[in-house]
Amino acid sequence: MSAASSIECCSVGVAFGRNDFAVSDLTLHVGGGEIISLIGPSGCGKTTLLRAIAGLQPMTVGRVEMNPPADTSRGQIGFVFQQPSLLPWATALENVQLPLDIIGRGQPQERRRAALDALRSVKLADAGEKRPHELSGGMQMRTSIARALVTDPSVLLLDEPFAALDDMLRGELGELLLSLWDQRRFTAVMVTHNIAESILLSRRIAVMRGGILESVLENPIPWPRDQSQMRTAEFAAFFGVVSDHLRGAVDNPGRTPDGV
Amino acid sequence: MNPLATEPTTRHGQWAAVLLVAAVSVGLWQLLAWGMDLPRALLPRPNQVWEAAIENRLALTKAFYSTGVAATAGLVWAIVIGSLVSVVFSLSRKIRFAFFPYVIFLQTVPIVAIAPLLIIWSGYELRTVIIVTVIVCLFPIINNVTAGLTAIDRQWADLFTLYGAGRGTRLSRLQIPAAVPYLVLGAKTSAGLAVIGAIVAEFFVGNGTDYDGLGTLMTKWQGFVRTDALMAAVFASTLLGVLLFGAVHLIGLTLLRRWMPADHARANP
């Protein structure tokens, strides 16, 4: 992988219909190799912003720049969707290999090897020949993460990837994500509505409300991270801070709470 | 709790129930025809129908085969043509809007009304029977496959967009595989219609030509008031419909095993 790209969102606005802005005038810098969480109540525009960064959602105004530029058609941006979204007629291995097939990178054997490596990195080395319906929910999500990482992207975008999983799996997959990031050092933007998850996984937390970037909070929890930190007083204190920002309880001149 | 849920639903039990219904129906029929002493020309008894079937076994077998060939060929052609049309439809919304009304025309036009026309154009032969069958079978295929090709899960579509997939890749790796369960569903609907289409066409092809199908036999025996033989032909055509549907169902099950868990595939109507 080349150096992880930084992401610059410059006055991004996305409107569905006339003047119906899901995201408005949003400016955010994400450093290369940083993990940042986008947190906010449902309908606050966080998924729309993520899709705009991925190039899946046309922007009405503004622009997103990456430095060095990340070319999606060469697989330099990975995306983990809310659901595992695996193709049911393909095996886990074929699903993971799919991005390489689409961008047409390398020979079939190389693609297969890369897909196997990606499956191994999410601890699913033996599940390659299984079909999605033969995998548990957690295994499906890990396959989905392997698929997003198989192209070795410099930017990884995650849209509430663990929302459908139970707490145990959520913690386990969070730690898996941290270890993958530790090995690869991609830039990651993760949408979530789970405060604890956002604190455990990210360096900074961007709080959105009503399509507006409310605040960006520096996360004081030291690295390296693991689930045991969730029991510390520091974690609990910062949880309170994020929670206050999320509820709009913190004075923020110039912004009108929308009361979602 | 649903009381039905407690009943045994083993496969053997299912088949036993099916056979029981058949046995009771035939028994009632035999009793009715015997008890009311109806003439053979009005309502023959089951054993008389059976005797007529044995007596005409050669003609029936030959007709069963001809109609079977016509229905199967018509169904296969409908699947091929319908799938190709659906792929074209899936390319653009404009094409769909322009042509779909004419596809609905296929569904609404009374086949008995255009069968005579097709006979004039195509002749008293197998080809005409196949064409009529194709027309009857086409709509469920086009309707289902077009839906399958176009109703693509948004996250799957996003995945292909993200990596800059071209139209060909999208079609071959996403849309066509996603449409296969829909094709199976359409083919099952059409399998039942295929035999109906073939027999209707055979009524018009009529007796006294080189072509002999169940439909032509029926017209002949209707003319001779051979009610017993006519009923044998009716049962033969029903059997043909069941066989064709069963074959499509089994092929569908095998195909769909790749697409979903086996129990889902079986539940898929």
Interface residues (C-beta under 8 A of the other chain):
Chain A: R51 A54 G55 L56 T72 S73 G75 I77 F79 F81 Q82 Q83 S85 L87 P88 W89 A90 L98 P99 D101 I102 I103 R131 H133 T151
Chain B: D153 Q155 W156 D158 L159 F160 T161 L162 Y163 G164 A165 T169 R173 L174 P177 V180 R258 W259 M260 P261
